[in-house]
């Protein structure tokens, strides 16, 4: 398993972060990054920015926790 610090030191992550920092429009995705994403993913990234995947993941984790909590309360 790859250490989390190794993930953040990868060339792709470095390029992604540099593109975000250097971009005049934070939702303007550089062409060399676009080639790695589907059209649907690019639409989300252009609309919500490069942080969209992590924000969506956090949201879905919270929703899952809430649903599981509600389910447990219904069983008791």
C-alpha positions in Angstrom: 0.0 0.0 0.0 1.3 3.5 -0.9 1.9 5.9 1.9 -0.3 9.0 1.7 2.8 11.3 1.6 3.9 9.4 -1.5 0.6 10.2 -3.2 1.0 13.9 -2.6 4.6 13.8 -3.9 3.7 12.2 -7.3 4.4 14.1 -10.5 0.7 14.1 -11.4 -0.3 15.6 -8.1 2.4 18.2 -8.3 1.3 19.1 -11.8 -2.3 19.3 -10.7 -1.6 21.6 -7.8 0.7 23.8 -9.9 -2.0 24.1 -12.5 -4.5 25.1 -9.9 -2.2 27.7 -8.3 -1.0 29.2 -11.6 -4.4 29.3 -13.3 -6.1 32.7 -13.6 -9.4 31.0 -13.4 -9.3 28.2 -10.8 -11.8 26.2 -12.8 -9.8 26.4 -16.0 -8.3 22.9 -16.4 -5.0 22.8 -18.4 -4.9 20.6 -21.5 -2.2 18.3 -20.1 -4.5 17.5 -17.2 -7.7 17.1 -19.3 -6.4 14.1 -21.2 -6.7 12.0 -18.0 -10.4 12.7 -17.4 -13.7 11.8 -19.1 -15.9 14.5 -20.5 -18.3 14.0 -17.6 -15.5 14.4 -15.0 -14.2 17.5 -16.8 -17.6 19.1 -16.7 -17.7 18.7 -12.9 -14.1 19.9 -12.5 -14.7 23.0 -14.7 -17.9 23.8 -12.8 -16.8 23.1 -9.2 -13.0 23.2 -9.4 -10.2 20.7 -8.8 -11.3 20.1 -5.2 -14.7 18.7 -6.4 -13.8 15.1 -6.0 -12.6 15.5 -2.4 -15.6 17.6 -1.4 -18.0 15.1 -3.0 -16.2 12.3 -1.2 -16.5 14.0 2.2 -20.2 14.8 1.5 -21.0 11.2 0.6 -19.1 9.8 3.6 -21.2 12.1 5.9 -24.4 11.1 4.1 -23.5 7.4 4.5 -22.7 7.9 8.2 -26.1 9.7 8.7 -28.0 6.9 6.9 -26.3 4.2 8.9 -27.0 6.1 12.1 -30.7 6.4 11.2 -30.8 2.7 10.3 -29.4 1.7 13.7 -31.9 3.9 15.5 -34.7 2.3 13.5 -33.5 -1.2 14.5 -33.4 -0.5 18.2 
